[in-house]
Amino acid sequence: MLSATRRRVRPASLLVTCALGIGVLNAIVPAGASAVATTSAATSVASGSAVSASRQPAALVRTAARPTSTHLAAAARTAQIRSSAVLVARTRLGSRYVAGAAGPRRFDCSGLTLYVVKKATGRSLPHYSKAQYSVTKRVARSALRPGDLVFFFGLGAHHVGIYIGGGRMIGATNPRQGVRIDSVFSGWYGKRYSGAGRLV
C-alpha cells in the first residue's frame, strides 16, 4: 500500500520540482536570452544540474558578442581612415588662411576640413562650417576621436577644425595665424565650442 502511494506521489513531486526549477530560472536568466536557451536550462535544472544550466545563458551571450572577421576588418578600416585624416591635416600646418580657399596651400576653416575629408575618405563636404555640422553625426565630447570635426558657433562666430586627440585640433585659424594646432576646450575656442561631428 505504501509503495503504491509513493508511485502515485512521485509524478506530482516531479512536476513541483520542475515548476520550482522554472521559477528559479526565470529569476536568473537575463532578459533577451533565447527561448531555446531557457528551455534547455529548465531541463538541466529538472534533472539536478542547476549549476551548469545557470552558466549556459552567459556562454551563449559571450558567443553572440564575439566580433566577426568582418567587424574586425571594418574597425581596422575606420581606424586607418581616421589616422589618414590626421596625417593629411598635419601636412597642411603652416598653410595660409584665405577666405573661400580649399587647398592645396590656402584654406579657410571649412575649406581645410573639406580638403582633409576628401583626401582621407573620398567624401565631399559642403564648403561652410554650419553645413558641415548638419551632414555629420553628433558626437559627445567624452566620445571624441581623432578625425572627428569640432565646431564653434557661439556669439555669432563660426569655425570648424579637425580633432587630433588630447583636446587639440588642427584648423585654419585666421589670416594672421593660418593653419595651426589649437586647444579645443580652452581660451577663445573653449568658450564657443558647439559640438562635434563624425563621418566615420
Stockholm file with secondary structure:
# STOCKHOLM 1.0

chainA/1-200         MLSATRRRVRPASLLVTCALGIGVLNAIVPAGASAVATTSAATSVASGSAVSASRQPAALVRTAARPTSTHLAAAARTAQIRSSAVLVARTRLGSRYVAGAAGPRRFDCSGLTLYVVKKATGRSLPHYSKAQYSVTKRVARSALRPGDLVFFFGLGAHHVGIYIGGGRMIGATNPRQGVRIDSVFSGWYGKRYSGAGRLV
#=GR chainA/1-200 SS CHHHHHHHHHHHHHHHHHHHHHHHHHHHSCTTCCHHHHHHHHHHHHTTCHHHHHHHHHHHHHHHHSCCHHHHHHHHHHHHHHHHHHHHHHHTTTCEECTTCBSSSEECHHHHHHHHHHHHHCCCCCSSHHHHHHTSEEECGGGCCTTCEEEECGGGCCEEEEEEETTEEEEECCTTTCEEEEESSSHHHHHHEEEEEECC
#=GC SS_cons         CHHHHHHHHHHHHHHHHHHHHHHHHHHHSCTTCCHHHHHHHHHHHHTTCHHHHHHHHHHHHHHHHSCCHHHHHHHHHHHHHHHHHHHHHHHTTTCEECTTCBSSSEECHHHHHHHHHHHHHCCCCCSSHHHHHHTSEEECGGGCCTTCEEEECGGGCCEEEEEEETTEEEEECCTTTCEEEEESSSHHHHHHEEEEEECC
//
